[in-house]
Amino acid sequence: MGRSIKKVVSVLVDNEPGVLARITSLFGRRGYNIESLTVSATNVKSVSRITIVIEGDEHMLNQMIGQTSKLHVVQDIFTLNYERSVVRELLLVKVAADESNRGALTEIANVYKAKIVDLSIGSMILELTGEQNKLDGFLSILSEYSIMEVCRTGITALSRGAINNEED
Amino acid sequence: MKLTGSEILAEVLIEQGVDTIFGYPGGAVLNIFDTLYKYQDKITHVLTAHEQGASHAADGYARATGKTGVVLATSGPGATNLVTGIATAYLDSIPMVAITGNVPNNLLGRDAFQEIYITGITMPITKHNYLVTKVEDLADTIREAFRIANTGRKGPVLIDIPKDVTAAKCEYEPVKPIRLIERYQKDLESLRRVANLINKAQKPLIYFGGGVGSSQAEEQLMKLVNKAGIPATYTMMAAGLLPDSNPLNLGMIGMHGNRTSNHAVSQCDALICIGARFSDRVALNPNKFAMKATIAQIDIDGSEMNKNVLIDYSLVGDIGQVLDDLIPLVEEKERPQWIGQIREWQENDYHPVDCETELKPHQVMRIISETCGEDTVYVTDVGQHQMWAAQFLNHAKPRSFISSGGLGTMGYGYGAAIGACCGVNGVDAGKKDNNKPVIHITGDGSFHMNLNEGCTAVSYDLPIITVIMNNQVLGMVRQWQTVFYEKRYSHTDPCRKTDFVKLAEAFGAKGFHASNPAEFQEALNEALKVKGPVWIECAIAKDEKVLPMIPAGGTVDDIIMS
């Protein structure tokens, strides 16, 4: 087993029912563990983009790409170069908040450029978009407070520039 | 012209060159069967006893002919009964199109009578599958299914058709199928590297598998072996692709391969893997497999590279085309020293001893090969008899050894033999002379699973000779219990009292019994004169083992010879 690395894999697939099941069925069968997965529309109606974050050694990742590319519904699959890509994730976090700590929470939100999207009597919901480590940092600061619920979208990513900056 | 979905199905099957299909009727496919009634002069439907038998028949038909096998079943249990057959074809990369009926569109998803989500069930065991909800999509979907089944690494495709689609009408336009040619990009640099490896090697070895057969590249394989003077060993899936009589053919490798082949792999300095996949039955210990060798792999499926064993060079593409480009770069050579070493191993290899009073497995196989000749098609079930057949039959021709390798499906044999016989001799074989002999070799365990297909063989008068290696036990599992479980024979001795001769007669077939070589020879001679199906029960001792044997995860150093 080689060194474990994390990769963002972009999969362009036919936009039809059951496609996600085909991909996850393959991953389940071959034991590839998904860290995060998002499915989204693209500018082409017949194509969806599945963005997968996956961790494993080089050998496993190559196998994953090879096996996935054989699925008939997969039009293209490539790993994104982290340096040359825009990678984003959206986080919603609900924190217990009353008069005593609302101010402090608002200050933290301002530092991270998070939005307050709900303010209720006993709680507030903060929204933050960014790279994974920024969201992780934000959550770790908030862990000093009482976090009630967390929801993250998983990442979406595009390579920079006019062409796909696929990894060599 | 406007046609119903069922008629479109029949028309596209004809477009694709299909004249024989295997199946079983039911509610959801009533319209299709009604159409088959009208098309019976163009498409022959072979009715089996069970959908599983039909699926294995389509598979056996494909393996024996190189064409795509087609199986048809109804919804629900009809569809689920295909699952083992589809999985068998998937693991061995056999082109198959499975067609299932389903409940009408308006009942889909409502747990209707005989409704099952067969596209969900077969997702991991098909190359691709379809639920066709609109009759307008049907023709192109079927065409695409045949293309997928037959291109790249071949395999099964399933098409699920709701009943209303089989009745609905739409415009149909015939399309002439394009000849499928594998896209292949010649990679001269990699070709030169592999040729260089072969030319420089002192002790090269070819290890080839079923992929050579899928690509119909047996001639190129022979050219490469003979020109470069490279000894070759094969996986069970490749028996017959290079004749056993070729002096450079070392025979089968792996768990029950001969010691010479396994030695050769451990000692070679260059290993050329062609259309094989380093499975755990061959590369029993992937970390110690061909440790002294630089490994080159040729396969149509790029994801096979580095999957189980790390390789040094790869050539991805259709094997026939790759070998066509490789052979001119390879130097003509003889390798007396390396061959000499191999001949020495061969002399000291496992050689079973003949017996006159009892039936020894290797003698059964030898008598079959000597009596039936080189044009025989052998079909096996799974277990000890399968390994004896692989080891001791004379494999002379491609597509003549039909056996479930990857999935190891007990109960595969009889259905597959029916399909193979229909493929090579035609469904009307019983009415003709000069058929190719089709020998179905099975064990009492495997045969009990699906011997119901005896009625099919009788219905169609198919001249299939079934040789039942009856040792009264589930021999392969029992052998493992003998070797690894201190003879605790848990549930491998079922104490069955089946009289196979009487059972054959009950089905309307002919039955023989043999307990020594002379009796077997006589029974086989008689069987070859019979027009319809024959069963020959062979009494085999319980303790007969498949040897040699390398335990799972072991190497040639762990080989068991007695």
Interface residues (C-beta under 8 A of the other chain):
Chain A: G18 A21 R22 S25 L26 R29 H59 N62 Q63 G66 Q67 S69 K70 L71 H72 V73
Chain B: T119 G120 M123 P124 K127 H128 I148 G152 R153 D301 G302 S303 M305 N306 K307
